[in-house]
């Protein structure tokens, strides 16, 4: 329980630094724009990048989380676990916190978009946060029900690869700057750390249940 709390402070500091740099015209922001140009010029086909970016859509990511919530809740209730509904409710709460945090931050920072994108409010990236939290929460719910550490590790690695791919696709398609994506990663990590504290409370009981 202590480790997640300790990890929260560096993430909060990093998020503050990224947010500051995204809101001012400094060297980091200018470097960010140069990196964005290089990514947009990469060899990844536009169709593939669009597919990856679409994985951060609410209509794609949220149903995945809801399916996992139903499955894990069913297993936990069937196993007779006390407060079987708490991890699933916490996961849904983390997902609901994404727009509650991202929308006000977008309005407060007001960062303009990449070339070709109209208006402002691009920091932090909502698609990135949606993907990171929805798929990350699904992973955290599933981990206690996996009896192999290798399967758990593969699931976590798969989530990391997926979230990284979504962020790359968003920058490649010119929908966001890299700082928009990085800021959302930090914000999502803080939400998932809070969720991990809740899921860890039930992991010991779950580990004793038949897989």
HELIX and SHEET records of a PDB file:
HELIX    1   1 UNK A    2  UNK A   23  1                                  22    
HELIX    2   2 UNK A   27  UNK A   40  1                                  14    
HELIX    3   3 UNK A   46  UNK A   54  1                                   9    
HELIX    4   4 UNK A   58  UNK A   78  1                                  21    
HELIX    5   5 UNK A   86  UNK A  109  1                                  24    
HELIX    6   6 UNK A  126  UNK A  143  1                                  18    
HELIX    7   7 UNK A  149  UNK A  172  1                                  24    
HELIX    8   8 UNK A  178  UNK A  207  1                                  30    
END                                                                             
